[in-house]
Amino acid sequence: MSVVHGLALLLESLGLLSYDETGTAGDTFVGTMPPTPDQAVSLTAYDAGPQNAAIAYDAILVQVRVRGTTDPRVSYARAYDMYDAVNGLSDTVLPDGTPVIICTATTPSPMGPDGTGRHEHVVRVSVEYDVLATHRA
């Protein structure tokens, strides 16, 4: 169970990206943004700080980075669709089995064009999710 994997599966089920969980055939990558394909998505987990061991859930931050074309509206629109799909998502189970309590997200922020002129936007997602752990309530 991985929140990033679960989010990728969710976004794919909504038709927002193409995720190949066993390779690199889709347009979505975990933890990296390769130079191809031109239009691509990268999902990267970030530390949300120390977790409270007195409660039975964790939080994680996920950066959803969207690369589009030389037209900045392309990456913005795709990033906004992903924002819309996860912001406020609550009391649900992601396709990989991750039980989500609540997701909140920032609206897409421009990163500007990459070295070949393709524009990128980023959405930051905070996910609180139930976790089973040895020393949790």
N, C-alpha and C positions, 0 to 999 in steps of 0.2 A: 504494500500500500504506500503510495507516494502522492502527495497533494498535487505536485506538478503533473505527474502522469494522469491522475484523475481529472484535472482541469483540461489537459490536452484532449482526453477522450470525450469530455463533455462538449468542448468547443467543436470537436469534429462531428459529434452527433447532431449538432445544430447547423452543420454545413459551413462553419466559419473558417475551417482550416483542414488540411490533410495531414494526418499524423500516422506515421509508420512506427509503431512501438518497437519493432524488432530491427529496424535499419534506418536508412536515410532516403527512402523513396518518396516521401511526402514533401510538403513545403514547411514543415514544422520541426524545430530542433530544440533539444533540452540542453540548456547551459552553454550554447554556442550559437553563433550566427555565421554560417559559411558564406562565401562569396556568391554561390548560386544555390537555388534559383533566384532570379531577380526579385520576385515577390515572395517573401518568406516571413516566418514568425519564429521567434525564439522565446522559450519559457525558461526563466532562471529563478531558482529559489534563493532567498536571502534570509539572513538571521533576523528574527523579530525580537531579539533580546532574551534575557533570562526568562524561563517559563516558571509559572507559579506551581510548585509541587503540591500545593494544598487543594488544587482543583483538578478535575479530570479532563481538561482539554488543553491543547496547545494552540499556538498561533504561528503562522509562517507568512512571510512576504514573498510574493511572486511578481517578477517583472515580466510583462508581456510586451515584447518588442516587435513591432510590425514594420517591415520594409516594403515599400511600394515601388512606384515609378518616379519619373522626373516631375510628375504632377503631385504636389503634396496632398491633394484631396483624396487620392487613392489610398494612401497609408492611413490617413486620418479616418476615413469612412470605415475601413476594416477594423482599425483599433477601436473606434467608437462602438461598432457592433459587438466586439468582445467585451468592452466595458459594460454595455447594456445587458449582456448575457450573464454576467457574474455579479454586478453590483446589486446588493440586496438579496442575493441568493441565500436562502436559509432553510434550516430543518429539512435537509435533503441528503441523499447519499450519492456521491459521485460514481460514475460507472466502474471505477476500480474498487469500490467498497468503502471509500473514505466518508465517514459521517460528518457532514458540514453543519456547523452551528450557524455561522453567518459569514458572508463575504462582503467586504466593502472595497471600493476601487476608486481610483482617481480618474478624472476624465483624461483623454489622450493629450500628452504633452509632446510638442515637436522636438526632435533631436537634430533636425536639419538634414541636409543631404549627405550621403556617404561619399566616398572618393570617386564614384562614377555617376554621381548626381541623383541617385535614388533616395527619395525622402523616407525618413523613419519617424515613427511616433511610438511612445511608450505609455503603457497603462500599468499602474502599480496596484496590485491586489493583495489585500490582507485577508487571510483565511483563518478562522477559528474552527477547530475541529476536535471531535471527541477522540480520546486516545486511551488505549488500555496500556497501563504500565505497572510495574511491580509496586511502586511506592505512591500510588495515587488513590484518592478517595473513591 
